Amino acid sequence: MLGLSRRAAGLVFAGSLLAGGALALWVRHPKPAVTRAPPRVEADCIVQGKRYHSGEALPSFDHCNAFVCRDGSVEGTVMGCEPKRPAHAK
């Protein structure tokens, strides 16, 4: 039995010459390359000229709803509420 191999285009062709002149061939595929995504960078939010990092709370404009920066977008609650009145007003 005579062994042979050849590499072409990333594949390994191999085979054996068997007794009686028969040729056994097979192809071995290379292991696929492992690719990793680059680390994810979350975007900041800029509101009225001020920068907020992703996950950071923003001040509420109506003292009722809550807002947060999420990867470049401002998310918040949407609740109906009365504007905050000064303590001296009745």
N, C-alpha and C positions, 0 to 999 in steps of 0.2 A: 504494500500500500504506500503510495507516494502522496504527500500532502502539499498543497499549494495555496497561496492566498494573494489577493491583489486589492489595492485600495483605489477607488475611483469615486469622485463626487461625494465624498463623505461616507460611502457605503463600503463595507468590507465583503468582498466576494471570496469565498473559500471553497475548497473542495478536496476530494481525495480520489486518486486513481486506484480503483479496486482491482482485485484479482480478476483476470479474464478481460481486462481492458475497459471495464465499465467505469464511468466517471460519475461520482456523486458530488453535486454542487449545492451550496446554500449561500444565503445572503444574510449577513448580520447588520442590522441597522444600528447606528450609533445611538447612545443615550441622548434624549432630547436635552438641550441646554436649559438650565433652570434660570428663569428670568424673575427678577423681583421688581415690583413697582417702586418708584422713588417714594421717599417719605412724603406723606400728605401734609401740605402746609395750608392751614386754615386762613381765610381772608379776614381782615379787620373790617369794621364798619366806620364810616366817617359821617357823623351827624352834626350839623351846624358847625362844621369846622373842627370838631373834636373827634379824636380817634378812640374807638373802643375795640378791644380784642375780642375774638370769638369766645363766647361764654360769659362775657362781662355784661352786667346789668346796666341799662340806660336809665337816666332819670325819667320819671313819669311826668308828662305835661299836665295831667289832670288829677294827680294824686289818687287815682283809682285803679288804673290799669298798670300792668307790669310789662316792661320791654327788655329784651336781651338781644345781643348781637350773636348771630349764628352763621358762621362761615360767610361773612360779607352781606348778610341780609338781616334786617331788623324784624324780629318776631315779637308778638305781644298779645295780651288778652284783649278782648273786645267786650267790655261790660259797660252798660249804660250807668252813669252815675251823675250826681249833681256836683257841680264845681265846689271846691272847698271854699267855705266862707270864712272871712276873718272872725276871730273870737269875739270882737266887740259888736259885730252885726247880729241882729235878731230879727 
